[in-house]
Amino acid sequence: MKAIKLEAVIDDRHELHLKLPKEVKVGPAEVIVVFEDDSDVSGILQKSPEAKVRSLGEVRRFGQFRGLIQSADDFDAPLPNAFWLGDN
């Protein structure tokens, strides 16, 4: 899987028009739209059944993953020089 960054303009009909490079293969693709907006769109995203997007405003509860995550005993031990030098 590869990703490319393209600049685009959302028109007044809420559409994007892109010309993709020839290297992009024909077929299904996943599109992620990143935009600046001051309003809260979380309600819109949750009402749309085809939108599989988690709202940025979703509340996380402290301790909700307690007991599900474990770290190794040597988690904070210094890493060997081979790690920093890229040796296998």
TAKAVEN-V267165 format. One record per pair of residues at least 12 apart in sequence whose ideal C-beta (glycine too) atoms are under 6 Angstrom apart, sorted by the first residue. I is the first residue (numbers start at 1). J is the second residue. Records with the same first field share a line. If there is no record, write none. Layout:
# TAKAVEN-V267165
I=J + J
This chain:
# TAKAVEN-V267165
6=18
42=55 + 57
